[in-house]
Amino acid sequence: MTKSAFQTYRENLAIFIDVLNDNSHPLSTPIADNKWSRFEVVGHIYYWDKFLKDVMVPQIKANGVLPSFPNHDEYNKEAIDYIKRFNDYKEFQKEFTHTREELINELKKIDTETKFTIGEGKRRFNTESFLKMFCKHDQHHLNQIL
């Protein structure tokens, strides 16, 4: 039996938290020249979860059109600025966990047959296919920091 995107997304959260708890690699050191640190990578993921939960999910309805995604470069810069507000990694972990769990729970409340599009796109999503897109995004970044 294949895992649902919901299961994968929750499991990815645990992996990101493990990264934050791994003391063998400094969290604030860039992963490569001109790249983010491990903390910034995880913060970037958190900030996208926050966007999905606050902006996208509340607008999901049958045949709905969700807003287009923001400019990625600008939004990512905003994410890095935003995570600077956290005083420590434990505080951040708590917020990230809470946000992702809320996001998953809100998506699970939506009928799986509900179809919607994003912005000008023609592709129709349901909650599973929508979340799969972000599971791939998670995996891309997990590959960078593991």
Backbone bond lengths (Angstrom), bond angles and torsions (degrees), N, CA, C in turn:
res aa  C-N    CA-C-N  psi(-1)  N-CA   C-N-CA  omega(-1)  CA-C   N-CA-C  phi
1 M - - - 1.461 - - 1.529 109.28 -
2 T 1.294 116.57 130.07 1.453 120.39 -179.81 1.520 110.79 -78.70
3 K 1.315 113.63 149.23 1.458 119.95 177.60 1.518 109.42 -74.51
4 S 1.301 114.95 146.19 1.461 118.98 174.49 1.525 108.91 -78.29
5 A 1.303 115.63 161.04 1.462 120.34 175.84 1.528 109.75 -61.08
6 F 1.321 117.02 -31.75 1.464 120.63 178.70 1.530 110.50 -63.03
7 Q 1.332 116.55 -44.44 1.470 120.61 178.70 1.523 110.58 -63.73
8 T 1.326 115.77 -46.01 1.463 120.54 -179.59 1.519 110.76 -61.27
9 Y 1.321 116.94 -43.08 1.464 120.72 -177.88 1.528 110.33 -63.69
10 R 1.326 116.45 -39.81 1.469 120.58 177.88 1.534 109.96 -68.01
11 E 1.318 117.91 -41.56 1.468 121.14 177.82 1.527 111.31 -64.19
12 N 1.327 116.80 -38.72 1.464 120.15 177.58 1.520 110.86 -61.09
13 L 1.323 116.99 -38.03 1.458 120.69 177.37 1.529 109.68 -56.72
14 A 1.316 116.50 -46.93 1.466 120.77 -179.60 1.525 110.79 -60.22
15 I 1.316 117.32 -37.92 1.471 120.64 179.64 1.527 109.81 -67.76
16 F 1.332 117.30 -43.68 1.465 120.00 177.94 1.528 110.58 -60.56
17 I 1.327 117.20 -40.93 1.462 120.57 178.93 1.531 109.84 -65.11
18 D 1.330 116.88 -39.44 1.472 120.03 175.99 1.525 111.07 -59.59
19 V 1.328 116.65 -39.45 1.463 120.66 177.82 1.528 109.65 -60.23
20 L 1.327 116.39 -43.48 1.461 120.02 -179.57 1.532 112.31 -67.19
21 N 1.316 116.78 -26.08 1.465 121.10 -179.95 1.521 113.42 -91.40
22 D 1.322 117.24 -5.56 1.461 121.85 -178.22 1.530 109.42 -80.04
23 N 1.301 115.77 110.02 1.464 120.28 -178.23 1.531 113.41 -85.11
24 S 1.322 117.76 -0.42 1.461 119.50 -178.20 1.530 112.95 -78.89
25 H 1.335 116.49 -14.81 1.470 121.41 177.08 1.525 108.57 -130.24
26 P 1.316 117.49 129.86 1.470 119.25 179.25 1.537 110.99 -63.60
27 L 1.302 115.81 133.93 1.464 120.28 -177.68 1.524 112.74 -75.11
28 S 1.318 117.04 -24.02 1.464 119.29 -174.80 1.524 113.86 -95.83
29 T 1.332 117.71 -2.54 1.467 121.60 179.48 1.526 109.40 -86.21
30 P 1.335 117.75 131.60 1.475 119.45 177.32 1.529 111.38 -55.62
31 I 1.328 115.90 143.73 1.468 120.46 -178.15 1.530 111.65 -73.50
32 A 1.321 117.11 -18.38 1.470 123.73 175.76 1.531 106.76 -165.70
33 D 1.322 116.33 171.94 1.460 119.75 177.96 1.525 110.29 -57.17
34 N 1.302 116.02 133.91 1.464 123.35 178.46 1.528 113.44 59.41
35 K 1.326 116.48 30.08 1.469 121.79 178.05 1.519 109.18 -121.16
36 W 1.315 115.13 166.71 1.449 120.37 176.76 1.519 110.96 -72.58
37 S 1.328 114.85 164.98 1.462 121.28 170.25 1.527 108.34 -80.49
38 R 1.306 115.87 170.02 1.470 120.11 177.32 1.525 110.13 -60.82
39 F 1.323 116.84 -41.02 1.467 120.02 178.11 1.529 110.67 -62.29
40 E 1.303 117.30 -42.16 1.463 120.50 179.95 1.528 111.66 -66.23
41 V 1.321 117.19 -37.48 1.466 120.37 176.63 1.524 109.59 -61.07
42 V 1.322 116.77 -48.54 1.468 120.58 -179.97 1.533 109.77 -66.17
43 G 1.322 117.34 -37.94 1.463 121.20 176.98 1.516 112.29 -62.12
44 H 1.302 115.87 -38.17 1.465 122.09 176.26 1.529 109.89 -60.93
45 I 1.319 117.39 -43.78 1.468 121.96 178.24 1.525 109.81 -62.98
46 Y 1.319 116.16 -47.26 1.463 121.08 178.08 1.530 110.99 -55.29
47 Y 1.321 116.35 -45.35 1.465 119.71 -174.67 1.529 111.62 -67.38
48 W 1.328 117.30 -32.63 1.462 119.97 173.86 1.529 110.24 -69.24
49 D 1.320 117.75 -39.33 1.472 119.93 175.23 1.528 109.89 -58.07
50 K 1.306 114.89 -43.68 1.470 120.68 179.93 1.533 110.03 -59.74
51 F 1.312 117.09 -43.91 1.465 121.36 178.04 1.528 111.16 -61.62
52 L 1.321 115.82 -46.27 1.467 119.57 -179.64 1.523 110.58 -60.44
53 K 1.320 116.13 -46.26 1.465 121.20 -177.62 1.530 111.86 -66.32
54 D 1.320 116.49 -44.09 1.462 120.67 -173.62 1.524 114.28 -83.86
55 V 1.334 117.07 -32.96 1.464 120.55 -172.19 1.529 112.92 -109.42
56 M 1.304 116.82 -48.51 1.460 119.72 -171.44 1.527 113.52 -81.83
57 V 1.317 116.68 -54.40 1.473 120.22 -173.92 1.525 112.94 -57.15
58 P 1.326 119.51 -41.76 1.478 117.95 179.85 1.539 113.57 -61.30
59 Q 1.321 117.46 -16.64 1.464 120.67 -177.72 1.527 113.17 -100.81
60 I 1.325 116.95 0.85 1.463 119.18 179.95 1.519 109.33 -74.39
61 K 1.326 114.69 122.78 1.468 121.72 174.59 1.524 107.24 -154.17
62 A 1.304 116.17 166.31 1.461 120.81 -178.93 1.521 110.31 -54.87
63 N 1.317 115.75 127.80 1.465 123.90 -179.81 1.523 113.00 58.12
64 G 1.313 116.38 22.65 1.458 121.15 179.23 1.516 111.74 -75.72
65 V 1.310 114.20 160.64 1.458 121.67 175.46 1.525 106.65 -120.40
66 L 1.312 115.95 110.03 1.452 120.92 177.95 1.521 109.07 -77.04
67 P 1.331 117.20 156.55 1.465 118.64 178.26 1.530 110.77 -63.79
68 S 1.297 115.37 156.38 1.464 120.30 174.06 1.520 108.70 -64.56
69 F 1.319 115.61 154.95 1.458 119.21 175.25 1.526 108.77 -68.00
70 P 1.324 116.78 148.07 1.467 118.66 177.41 1.521 110.48 -67.64
71 N 1.307 115.91 166.49 1.455 121.38 174.61 1.528 107.74 -55.58
72 H 1.335 116.57 121.09 1.459 120.72 -172.81 1.530 113.07 -61.81
73 D 1.314 116.99 -43.35 1.467 119.43 -178.51 1.524 111.34 -63.04
74 E 1.319 116.42 -45.22 1.470 120.21 179.63 1.526 110.86 -66.49
75 Y 1.328 116.28 -42.64 1.461 119.74 -178.62 1.528 110.97 -66.60
76 N 1.312 117.41 -39.21 1.458 120.81 178.49 1.524 111.67 -65.20
77 K 1.321 116.75 -38.34 1.472 120.02 175.83 1.524 109.56 -64.01
78 E 1.308 116.54 -42.67 1.461 121.23 177.21 1.532 110.52 -60.10
79 A 1.322 116.09 -39.44 1.472 120.88 179.23 1.523 110.88 -60.93
80 I 1.306 116.67 -46.73 1.464 120.90 -178.36 1.522 110.09 -64.04
81 D 1.318 117.29 -39.54 1.467 120.27 176.18 1.528 110.79 -65.28
82 Y 1.318 116.85 -40.79 1.462 121.62 -176.83 1.525 112.32 -64.06
83 I 1.321 118.09 -42.47 1.467 119.64 -174.94 1.526 112.44 -70.93
84 K 1.320 117.48 -12.27 1.463 120.52 176.80 1.530 111.32 -65.52
85 R 1.316 117.46 -15.75 1.465 121.23 -178.89 1.519 112.87 -72.90
86 F 1.325 117.24 -18.40 1.461 120.67 -178.81 1.523 109.91 -76.94
87 N 1.330 115.09 130.92 1.461 120.85 -177.38 1.518 113.03 -77.09
88 D 1.316 116.36 -27.27 1.462 119.30 178.70 1.524 109.63 -154.78
89 Y 1.323 115.17 166.79 1.464 120.92 -176.43 1.524 111.94 -66.85
90 K 1.323 117.58 -32.62 1.477 120.79 179.94 1.523 110.49 -65.11
91 E 1.316 116.05 -42.46 1.470 120.23 177.25 1.528 109.85 -61.30
92 F 1.326 115.89 -43.53 1.462 120.78 178.52 1.525 111.11 -63.03
93 Q 1.337 117.78 -45.39 1.465 121.72 179.76 1.519 111.27 -56.28
94 K 1.308 115.40 -43.18 1.465 121.22 -179.80 1.530 110.50 -61.74
95 E 1.320 116.24 -45.32 1.465 120.97 -179.82 1.529 111.50 -67.31
96 F 1.316 117.11 -42.98 1.465 121.50 178.93 1.525 109.92 -61.78
97 T 1.322 117.09 -47.47 1.466 121.44 179.72 1.517 110.76 -60.20
98 H 1.311 116.45 -46.36 1.462 121.17 -179.56 1.536 110.88 -61.10
99 T 1.307 116.77 -45.36 1.468 121.53 -178.35 1.522 111.07 -64.43
100 R 1.327 117.37 -46.46 1.471 119.40 -178.77 1.527 110.52 -65.85
101 E 1.316 118.34 -41.69 1.469 120.96 179.12 1.531 110.60 -63.16
102 E 1.321 116.96 -42.42 1.473 120.12 176.55 1.521 111.04 -62.02
103 L 1.322 116.91 -43.12 1.459 121.93 178.92 1.525 110.38 -58.79
104 I 1.314 116.70 -49.46 1.466 120.84 179.55 1.525 110.63 -60.86
105 N 1.318 116.43 -45.94 1.468 120.25 -178.62 1.524 112.02 -62.72
106 E 1.324 117.29 -39.62 1.472 120.70 178.79 1.526 110.81 -67.57
107 L 1.321 117.01 -40.57 1.467 120.23 178.14 1.525 111.55 -65.51
108 K 1.325 117.16 -36.32 1.465 120.91 -179.95 1.528 112.46 -67.22
109 K 1.309 117.67 -21.83 1.466 121.82 179.01 1.530 111.95 -74.69
110 I 1.327 116.24 -16.77 1.458 121.55 -176.04 1.524 108.65 -88.01
111 D 1.313 116.16 134.23 1.475 122.13 178.44 1.524 109.09 -54.85
112 T 1.316 116.25 131.53 1.471 120.94 -177.28 1.529 112.91 -64.12
113 E 1.304 116.82 -17.93 1.466 120.45 179.10 1.529 112.82 -86.38
114 T 1.313 117.30 -7.07 1.466 121.44 179.96 1.524 109.17 -66.15
115 K 1.331 115.67 123.10 1.469 121.81 -179.62 1.522 109.33 -110.88
116 F 1.335 115.15 142.73 1.459 120.67 -178.59 1.524 109.02 -153.03
117 T 1.304 116.36 165.65 1.463 122.00 176.23 1.524 108.31 -120.83
118 I 1.322 115.27 170.37 1.458 121.47 179.17 1.517 108.27 -121.78
119 G 1.327 115.67 122.77 1.462 121.07 177.84 1.519 111.95 55.96
120 E 1.319 115.34 -133.53 1.458 121.69 -178.97 1.531 112.36 -84.88
121 G 1.321 116.17 -0.19 1.459 120.72 -175.97 1.516 113.32 -64.80
122 K 1.298 115.39 151.76 1.466 122.33 178.89 1.524 111.85 -94.82
123 R 1.345 116.42 -21.60 1.460 120.62 -176.93 1.528 110.59 -66.12
124 R 1.318 113.98 130.97 1.459 119.77 178.51 1.525 108.76 -95.72
125 F 1.298 114.81 134.22 1.455 122.14 -179.09 1.516 109.70 -113.45
126 N 1.332 115.10 158.15 1.449 121.74 159.92 1.526 104.47 -121.80
127 T 1.309 117.88 -178.56 1.463 118.37 -175.32 1.528 112.15 -63.20
128 E 1.315 117.34 -35.42 1.474 120.97 -179.82 1.530 110.50 -66.72
129 S 1.319 118.04 -48.96 1.466 120.03 -178.50 1.532 111.08 -68.43
130 F 1.306 116.90 -33.49 1.463 121.73 176.24 1.531 109.65 -61.60
131 L 1.320 115.86 -48.51 1.454 120.00 -178.33 1.529 111.77 -69.43
132 K 1.321 117.78 -32.16 1.473 120.83 177.15 1.527 110.76 -59.21
133 M 1.325 116.60 -37.37 1.458 121.06 178.68 1.535 109.40 -59.47
134 F 1.316 116.59 -39.00 1.460 119.87 -178.67 1.521 112.48 -82.73
135 C 1.318 117.15 -22.84 1.470 119.91 171.38 1.528 109.25 -64.50
136 K 1.322 116.56 -38.99 1.472 120.72 177.33 1.525 110.29 -65.15
137 H 1.323 116.16 -39.94 1.460 121.45 177.34 1.531 109.46 -62.31
138 D 1.326 116.85 -45.80 1.464 121.27 175.69 1.524 110.21 -55.01
139 Q 1.328 116.15 -49.76 1.460 120.58 -175.12 1.513 111.40 -61.58
140 H 1.318 117.05 -40.07 1.468 121.04 177.08 1.526 109.95 -55.12
141 H 1.313 116.30 -47.05 1.461 119.80 -177.76 1.524 112.57 -76.95
142 L 1.305 117.75 -32.30 1.466 119.23 174.77 1.521 110.14 -62.32
143 N 1.317 116.73 -39.45 1.467 120.54 177.95 1.529 111.14 -60.54
144 Q 1.326 117.09 -30.90 1.474 121.01 179.69 1.521 112.50 -73.45
145 I 1.324 116.33 -35.04 1.471 118.72 -169.07 1.522 114.92 -107.78
146 L 1.325 117.19 -5.47 1.480 118.66 179.26 1.520 111.00 -92.67
